[in-house]
Amino acid sequence: MTESLRRSLAELSKRQALAAAGEFAASLSHEVRNGLTAVRVDLQRAEEKTAEGAPSRPLIARALENVKRLDGTVTGSLRVARSGRSPRRRLDLGPVVAAAAQNAESTFTEHGATLIPLTSSSTPAWVLGDAIALEQLLLNLLLNAAQAMEPGGRASVTVEIDGSDVRIVVTDTGGGISPEDLEHVLDPFFSTKTDGTGLGLPIARQITTAHGGSLKIESVPGDGTRVEVRLPLVAAPS
């Protein structure tokens, strides 16, 4: 009985912490969105004044694309916070994963690691979902992979159709996760990094679950980590 009470109190405390974090995130999202608008306007002006073919032009374009992605993420978060729902449409998962890989590239470069180009089946992998949320899911997994590796490390992401599912697999050659930590990596706010939020993987699992899928993590200390996401396959649009 005592153990049951302890677990109940711990769960209640966790839910209250998550609720408080959610309220804070909603208010913070509003402020972040205002800041992103100012950054976007400045970047657009810089792009207009930069000559075609200039070395800085692609960097400005990439920064604008990241601002657009972040603004979409914040807007979607506010919409979900207000209504409790996110928009769903039929989409090919391949381009979504490719966009996440492109946005993660700078983090891999920063850590001296390599992201092997996306490999996917020639058949489009159609799912029913929110493109922005799914891109965030994959970006979280890729950023985790990049941050787990030393210079020279390699990671890969694959997309393939497996029966009635679409399977996305992210692997890395990082230091791996100990069995003790592996039990908690999906707990909100748990992190083995001193500057980690402990929210990347829990958010990834939440997005996966909201899309009717599953997320599985396998890791061997010293031998890297493998994360598999499965999402229900739907028929291609007619």
N, C-alpha and C positions, 0 to 999 in steps of 0.2 A: 504494500500500500504506500509506504514511504517513497519507494522508487518510482511508482506510478505518479505520485504527487510531484516529485522532483522533475520528471519528464514533462508533465503538464505545465508546470510553472516555467520551465525553460522554453517550451514551445510558445507559451503566451508571451514571454518576454521577447522572443524572436519575432513574433507577429507584430507586436507593438513597435519594435525597432524598424521593421520593414515598412509599416504604415507611416511612421514618422519620416523615414527616408523617402517614401513615395511623395508625401506632401512637400517636403523640401525640394525634391527633384522637379516637381511641377512648377514651383515658384522660380527655381533656378533656371529651368528651361525657358521661361518667359524672358528672363534677363539675358540669357545666352543668345536667344533669337534676335534681340535688339542689337547686341554686339556684332553678330554675324552679318546683319544688314549693313552696318557701317563698314565692315571689312570687305564685303562684296562690292560696295560702291567704290571704295578706294582701289581695289584690284581691277575693276572694270575701267577706271580712269587710267590706271597704269598701263593696261593692255592697249587702250586707244592711243597712248602716246609712245608705244613701243613699236618699232618698225618690224614689218614682216621679215621673218628669217633671223631676227636677233636671237642670240643664245638664251636670253631671259624669257622669251615669249612662251616656250613650252612650260617653264616653271610657273609663270603666271596663270596659264591655262589649267595646269594641274591644281594650283591653289584655289582657283575659282571652282573647279569641279569638286574639291573637298569641301569648300564652303557650301556649295549646293547640296552635297550629301548630308552634311551636318544639319543644315537648315531643314532638310526633309525629315531627318531623324527627330529633331526637336519638335517640328510641327506634328509629326505622327504621334510622338509621346504625349503632347498636349491634347490631341484629339482622343487618344485612348484614355487619358486621365479624366476627360470630361464625359465620354460616352461609355467607356469600358470595352470598346470594340475597335478593331482596325479593319481597313478596307481589304477585301480579298478579290483577286482576279486570277484567271488562268494565265500562267506565265512559264516560259522556258527557263529552267534554273541555270543553264550554262552561262548566259550573259551576266546573271546576277553574281555567280561565283567569280567570273572573270573580273567584274568590277571590284569586288572585295579584294581580289589578289592584287589588282593594280593599286588600290588605295593602301595596301599593306607593304608595297614595295619599298617605300622610303624607310620604314622601320627595319626591314631586313638589311638594307644598305647600312643603316646606322649601327647595326650589331655585327656587321661584317659577314652576314649569313646570306645564303642564296635560296630563293624560292623557285623551284623548278616550274617551268611553264605548265599551265593547266592542261591536264589530259582528260578528255571526255569522249563518250561514245558519239558516233556520227548521228545517232537518232536524238532529236530534241527530248529533253527530260521535262515534261510538263507537270506542274504542280499547281494547286490552288492556294494562293497566299498573298502576303503583303511583301512586295519586292524590297522595300526599304528595310523592313524588319529582318527579312532573310539575308540581305546583304550585311546588316549589322551582326547577325548571328555568325556568318562566315568570317567577317572581319575580326570579331573577337577571338575566334579560334586561331586565325592566322597570326594575330598580334601576340597571342600567348606563345605560339610556336617560335616566333622570331625572338621574343624576349627570353626564351628558355635556352637559347643556343649561344655558344661561344663563336668567335670569328672562325669562319671555315665551315660552320654548320650548314646543313641542307634540310629543306622542308619541301613537301609536295602536297598538292591537293588534286583529287580525282573526282570525277562525277560519272556515274554509270547507272544504268537501269538494271535492277535486280528483282525479277519477278514483278510484284505489284508495288514495288518501292523504287524511289530514287535514292541511291546511296552516295553520300559525299564523305570522303575520307581525307583527313588532314594528318600527316605524319611529320615528325621532326627527329633530328639526331641530337637533341638536347640531353641534359643530365638526367631526365626522367623524374618520376615522382615516387617517393617512398610509399610502401603499402599503408603506413599510418596516415600520411597526408592524403593519399588517394581516396580514403574513406570520407574526407571532408571537403574536397575541392569544389563540390557542388553546393556547399553550404554558403549562404550569403555572408559576406564580409570575411570569409576565411581566405588568407593569402599567405604564401611562403615568401613573398617579396616585401621588403621593408617599405616600399612606396606603392604597394598594390592595394587596390580597393576591395578585392575579393568579390567583385560583382560580374566580371566578364563571363565566367563559366555559368553561374546561376542564371544570368540573363540569356545566355545561349540556350540553356536547357528550357527556360520558360518560353522562349520563342518557338523552339522545336515542339514542345508539348502543345502550345497553342495552335500549331499547324497539324496536329494529329500525328506527330512523329516521335522518334526516340533518339536519345543521345547516349553513346557508350564511350567510356574512356579506358584505354589500356596503356599501362606504362611499366617500364622496367628501369630501375635506377641504373644510370650509366649507359642506357641503351635507347633512350628516346621515348616518345609518347605517340600514341595513335588515337585519334578521335574519330568516331564514326557517327554520322547523322543519317537517319533514314526518314524520308518523307513519303506520304502516299502519292503514288503516280496517278495522274488523271488523264483522260483521253485528250488528244490534241483538238484544238478548235476546228470546227467544221468549216 
